Structures are given as C-alpha cells and as structure tokens.
C-alpha cells in the first residue's frame, strides 16, 4: 500500500471519529458493508498473520490489510451501531491479530537494541517500522473498543489508556511531522473520551488539540483538531467555546467535502423529481440521468459510494426503479443498493442477473455468498454449476469446491447415512483435486476423503491422503495426527499395546515401511502441535493437547517395538509424560516402564532414581503390587545381564534401583500390611540387591525375616549362606548351603549353586578330598550342571581342586 493510500485510510478514520460525513462513511461502506463481511475477511487474514510473525514481507502486507480492517470496523461501529454481543467477538479477534504482530516486531527491535548495547551489531529499522505500523491501527482500535465496553468502565479506561500509550510511543519515534500530528490527534481523541471517567484528562486533550492547531494551521489535521476541541468543550459544558468553534468550522468547510455534499443533494433531487414526474418521457429522462451518473462513477470508489448511498436513501422503491430494465449495469447497481439496505435475498437475485450478462463475473460469488448466509444452498448449487461450466471464470475453483461442499453439508445433515449424497460429495472432492490439486480448498477435500478411507479401514490409503493436507494449520496438525493413527491401525492398533515378550521379531518389508511412515507422521504431528495449540481457544487447546499425549504414546509404542529401539528418543519423549497428559492415565504403567527401561539402557541413573522414587511414592496397595514387582524384577534382570557382561558399575546401579523399587514391599512388611510369607521371592531379590550394593547388614535383616516366615526358603538360606561364607564363617555357611541343597528343586539354579559353594568351602578348609568328591559325584549325576555358566565355573573349580588333590 502506498503512503498516499495509508494516509487516505487515516483521514477516513479521523472522519469516522468526528462523525462528519455520510459521504466518506459511504466510501468505507464499499470496503466491507456488514459485520459478516468483516468476519469473513478476518477468517482469511488469520493464517496470514501466523505467517507474518515469521516473515517481515508477509507482515508488511498483512499489516496493511489489518489497517484497512480496522477502518472497516470503525465504520461498522459508527454507522451500523451493532450490539455489543455482535461486535465484541470481532473486536477481540482483530485486536489479537494486531497485538500479535506489534508485539512480535517490538520484541525483535528490543532484542536488536540490546545486542547493540552489548557491543554487537544489528539493524532494528525494519522491525521498528513494522511495529509502529501495527501500533497505529491497534491504538485506534482500542480507542473504538472503549465504546463497545462503555458499560464496563474499568475495561473502557484500560483500553483508552492503552490507546494513549500507543499514540504517545509512536509520536516519540517517528520523524514525519504529519505522522506525528496523526498520532497526537489520536491521543487527543482518546484523552477526550477518558475525560468522561477522569475530568483531568480533558485538559490534556485540549492541550493536544491546540498544539496541532498551533503547529500546523494549514495542515489536514487542523480541521479535525478544531472539531475535536469543540466536542471537548461541549463535553465539559463550555457551550460558548464549543459554539464559537463550530461556527468557524461551518464557514471554512473543505472544498471537496462541499462538492461531495452537493452531489448527494443533486441525486436526492433527481430521485424526488423522478418519483414526482407524471410525464413518462420526463420520468425516463430523469431515470437515465441517474443511471448515467452512477455508470460514469462505476470505477470511482468515492463516486460509486455516493451513487449507491443516494439510491438506498432516496429511491422510494429501488426494485421498481431499476429492476425492470434489461440492462446488466442496472442489475449490478440495484444489487449493490439492496445489499447496502441489507435486503440480501433480493440483492442475491440481482447479483446473479448481473453475472449472467458476462459483464460482472464476480457477481456470481456475491450472489452465492448471500444465498449461503440465508441457508439457500440449493441456489448456491445452481450458481456453482453455472460457474463450473465456465473454465475461464476466475471463480471456477470455488465453484468446483462448492460442488463438493454442498452435497457434503447435505450428507452431514442427513446423519451421514444418505449414500447418494455421499457418492456426490466424494465425486465432487475427487473432481476438485483432479483439476486443482494445490488449490485453496484442497486441504479440506483431501482431509474428508482421507477420513472416509480410514473409516473403510483402508488405513494406508487414508494416511497417504492425510499426508498431502497442507495450507491450513489446524487441518495440518489433525491430518498428521490422523495419518499417524492410520498407520498405527495398519500395524495392528490396540494389538501393538498388548504385553509383548522381550524378543522383538523383525518386521517384514511392508510393515517396516508402514512403521517408518507412521513414526515420521507422528514426529511431524508433534512438531506442529505447539503452534496449533498456541492459537486455539481453551476448549480446542485441551483437545489438541490430549491429541499430543495420544500421539506421544503411539510414537513410544512404535519406537519401543522396533528391533533396535532408539532408547534415547523414547526417554526424551516420555519425560514427564504422566504429569503432562493426565488424559492418558490408563497407559501410565506402560509409559513409566518404557521410560525406565530406556533410561536404564542409556545409563541415565540420576533420572532413573528420581523416577523410581516418584513411582514408589505414588504406588498403592493392592492396585500397584504386581506392577511394582514387575518393575523391580526388570531392574534385577538387567543387573544380572550387566554383571555377566562385566559391567560392574551398571550391575551395582541396577541393584540400587531394584532396592529402591522393592523398598516399597519392605515398608509394607515392616508396617504389617502384607505378611512376609506372601513376599518371600520379592524380598529375596531385595536381599540380593543389598548384597550387590555391599550392604550386608540390610541384606541379613531381609533374609532373616524370610527364614523366620519360611525356614525352608532356598533363596533366603542361600543369601544367609553367602553372607556367612563371605565372612569366613564356613561352618555356618556349610550348614546353610546344606539346607539349600536339601530343599531346592533340581530345576532351581540354587540346587547347583549350593553344591558348588559346599565344595568351595571344603577346599577352603583344606579338605580337598571332600571337595573333589562333591564336584565329581554331582557332575556324574547331573552332567549339564543346570546351565552353561555354572558348568564353566564348575570346570574351573574342579580343575583347581581335583588336579591339586591328585598331584598330592
């Protein structure tokens, strides 16, 4: 937008605030003639604002359009006098957009200045200019917003103060004297309104109005300042000062305004003369003069506004005056007049008539939009069919979209049961995508076709369609999430969440490709969600956040079931999962187990200890008893694996985690909530974990508790035997190992462990014959010795003891 155009917008803002001209109000009416139009424009601007906060060029364009939207908003507030319920939502949306752009570039400017202060280099000119350009319409908007919230004084005063601050900040930073006066003028108007709540503000308004008049007596702001001064005096009750200024204004009205006013009067007289004429020829001449006047100004925004507004106000019956002539222009003129008068049904009819002539192709859309707002989708369908038959019509893509959209709406209203309508909207969507695969409405058509495929359980086909949805942030996140869910269902869905053995089978080629696509889609959905959530309403935000939790869980499910899981990614995405996503409560046991396993695999023992301590703190009886046993057993098995691999540090760390987990059961026993005899196996592992940590004292206490409850416990007796043997109390150790030997089943590793340690003790006591005999007889009776690991140990001890004994 040119500087002249921006200045023109500013003058219109000023004119609206003054409430001066029907003419200029009519000019603005040509931009957006209803609140519905403005809301539709804001719908179009929302995604561009999101783009603008990341792209200065896009921001520059969108600021211009938001500036125009603010001017349209001011006109609607001034002329249409909508109810607060109708206008407040529009105000909040427009303020949010302008404020977002302003704050984004204000922060960039501040950061740039800070960098300079710290000795760096930075050009803050561009962000400063963008921030100032957004702040100007934002300040006017807040000024206008004060009238909307007039019955909420606190809110109204807040908005006026914000407007004053915005105009002040701008006037301190810009260099152009004219722009300084524009901001000073805005501040003065805001101060005048604030004077209704705080009379001291009137003095500030008077000072600002007078400064403008004194500094630039011949400027374009002079009259506005003089008028503002008059209204301020009137608000203060100083009637003589106000009347004096008003008289002066009347004597020095601008020439162009006088010209416009005279044209309005001229058209009024023409309409009155036409209505009063009894001579058909004279009446026809007058009618032709009116039409010629309007036709000559068809492409002149100001003149056209005068022509439309005049007909709307002074024609007794516009349809009778202009609807009976076979003239495309008169149909177009009449449609605009009827729309101005809010007679939308009739306006749609004549827009359509004008469009059929071929001279006004854009009138098709105007007619269709009006019919749509009235719920006449049958008429919209007819218009769309007409446009679709004109491939060169600029609205042909829209028509193709409506040939999908209308049967889709009708199908939804049928409860999604009418198969004929379903076939129709599917055909329309496919036809649109065939002709406009990257069109403005492709995202919706693809999304709905993908939903249908997903419902038909063509999960891979649905996912591929979802992946092509682009162009709408809300749809994009949902499409990526749905694509991932479709891939997830293709791989088994709920079956993926069933308990699995530790042995992961490699997927076949097809499954591997689908799995990779699913993981990719989930990662994309998680990357898009924060932006979608940030701009959503509170209700939408919760839905999006819950979807993020579900997506995170699905991603963890797929990653965890990979042949070679990326444990670091699993640990990262599941960090804090239970706190962030309470809606996923039914899966908390699984996500906690996966995260603990992942942290253990990557050796993040500090995080593991924090998580295990939190887990123990929230565990309850009896709900979590089996789950806690499983978690502790996982740690203990991991400890054994690390010990076998020679990782002593990892073995001790996992033993400590085992002890932390099973400390839950130790406390239950000590508190008398569960009898020891019900937990002998679990407590035995706890005792072994204490021994691995070299905490013999606590291990002894645990094993003695078990033996007291179950004297024949192989595990507990073996633990006590190991403690005695380590303390070189061989007699006690031998008795205990003998007890283990007598009660342990041959399938129990402790059966061989006891015999091995008995032979070891005989050798340590110098009784090589008994040691060798024990080793030899056992091998003869049980050649496999229970396991390869024990067989290897057995061979070593037998070689050492028996060879020396034979040599002796």
Helices and strands as residue ranges (DSSP letters): H 3-18, H 22-29, H 35-52, H 56-75, I 76-80, H 84-117, H 125-148, H 153-173, H 177-194, H 200-215, H 221-236, H 239-251, H 255-276, H 280-296, H 301-314, H 318-322, H 328-340, H 344-356, H 363-373, H 377-388, H 396-413, H 419-435, H 442-455, H 459-466, H 473-490, G 493-497, H 509-534, H 538-560, H 567-573, H 577-580, G 582-587, H 588-602, H 605-618, H 625-644, H 648-670, G 676-679, H 680-692, H 696-709, H 714-726, H 730-743, H 749-764, H 768-781, H 788-807
